[in-house]
Amino acid sequence: MSRERLSGHYLRRVDTETEAKEGDFGIEHHLHRGRALAAFNCLIGNRAQRLNSLGCVQEQMGQSSRGQSQASSEIQVLLSQLTQSEKKLLISIMPLAVMHFENNVLVASCAFLLELCGLSASVLRVDVASLRRISSPYQSLGSNEHSSLSRSHDVTLFSSSFEDHVKTSLARALSDEYVDA
């Protein structure tokens, strides 16, 4: 591929990524990439689109106080309290972070998005730290077994799958608690 075609390919890819109209999957996509502000922008963009289609922005601006400017009125409407559907979406972010507790970028992005939306992320941080602490002996055990040449391949394979099973089970159980709560 020539340089021009390659740079054009990357520019098109960036453009489609930033211009795509995304719903719930768009927020997760941004969080996986460590882009909490882009996820927040997606959430606010969806809200603005919904409010414009309902005509709520114009009604709210008509009811604003005399001294308030139109721009600040629009901002207040956009940054109003979360709706039930937005709360459900944000609650689904906590299990996402828990299931991927070893991914520092994803966990930090999820916590930051929750805080941007006015929700506390302290419980999420404690739960992720607990999962990391619980899984750390399995990680050190696995690295010791992989470095030992005297161990058989079957034992190493079994311990690795057991380690993965324990970590996955713990994370799944905790994420189920978030969903059920």
N, C-alpha and C positions, 0 to 999 in steps of 0.2 A: 504494500500500500504506500502511496506517495504521502509526503508530509501534509499536503493540502487536504487530501481525502481523509487522512487520519485525524487532523485537527478538526475538520468539518464533522467527522463522525462524533468526536467527543463534544463538540459544541451542540450538536443536535441532541445528544444524550443528556447533557446538562439542561438544555432548554425544555426537553420533554419532562425531565424530572421536576423542574421547578414550576412548569406551567400546568401540569396534570391536575385535573380536578379529582381530589381524592377524598374518600369517606373515612371510615374506621380503619381501613387497611393503610391509608396514607399516613395516619398518625403513627401506627406501629412501624411502618417503613422508616419514617424519620427517626424514631427512637432507636431502632436497630443501628442506624448510622450515626447516632450520637448527636442528633440535631433537635434538641428539645425546643428551641425557639421556632424552628420550622414546623414542628408538630403543633405548637401553640398557635402559630399563624394559620395552620390548616383548620384548627378548631375555631378560631375567630372568623376565618373566611367562611366556613360553613354557617356560622351564626349570622354573619352579615348577609349572606345570600338568602338564608331563611327569613330574616327580618325584612329584607327588601321585597321578597316575594309576598310576604304577608302585609306589607305596607305599615308595619309597626314603627319603623323609623320616623316616617312622616307624622304619624299620630303622636308619638312621644315628643317630637320636636314642636308640634303645635301646642302641646301642654306644658312646655318648658317655661321657666320663669322669665320675666321680661329682660333682666340683665344678662341672661345667659346667651352666649353665642351659639350659632348653629353647629359649629364644629365640636364644641365641648358637649353639647347635647347628644350628638351622634356617638361620641366616645363613651358617654355615660350609658347609653343604651347598649352599645357593644360590650361593655365591660360589666354589665349587670350580673346578678347572681346566676349561677349555673342552673340550667334546666334539668329535668329528670333524665332525659336522654343523654345529655352531656355528663351527668354524674355517673350514669351506668357505664359510659365509655371510659371515664377516668377510673372507675373502680376496676375495670378490666385491665388497666395498666399495671396494677399492683401484682396480680398473678403472673403477668408477663415478666416483670422484673424478678419475681421469686423463682420462676421456672428457669431463668437464665442468670442465676445469682453469681455465677463465675465470670460473667461478662461485665466488667467494671463500667464500660462505656454505656451500655444499655441501662444498667441500674442507676447510674448517675443521671442519665437523661430522663428516666421515668420519675425520679425523685424531683428533679428540677421542674419538670412539667407539672407535677402535682402542686408544687409550691407556687408556680406561676398562676395556677388556677385557684389559689387560695386554700388549698387543702394541705394538711400536715403530712409530711413524709417521714416523720420520726419513727413511726411504727414499722414502716417499710425498711428503713435503715437498720433498725434493731433486728428485724427478722432476717435480713440478708446477712448481717454480721454473724448472727447465730448459725445460720446455715453454713457459712464459710468456716466458722470455728468447728462445727460438728464434722464437716467433711475434710478438714485439714489433716487429721490422723490418717485418713484413707489415702490422701494424696501423698503424704510422706511415706506411708507403707508401700504404695505403688512405686514410688521412685526408688526406694531401697531394693525392692524385688527386681526391678528392671535393671538395676546396676549390678546385681549379684549374678555372676556367671554360673554359679553352682546350682541355681534353681532350674527346674525343668520348665519347658515352654508351656505345658498344660497348667501348672500351678500359677504361673504369671498371668495366663489368659483368664483363668478362673477368678483370681483376685481382682483383676482389672474389671471384669464384668460384674463382680459382686460390688466393687466400689461404685461403679456407675449405677447399679441398681439401687443401692442405698441412697446415693445423692438424689437420684431421680425420684425415688419414693418419698423422701423427705420434702423435696421441693413441691411435688404434686400434692401431697397432703396439706401443706401450708397454703398453697394457692387455692385449693378447694375450700379451705377455711375462709379465705377472702371472698370467694364467690358466694358461699352460703351465708355469710354475715350480712 
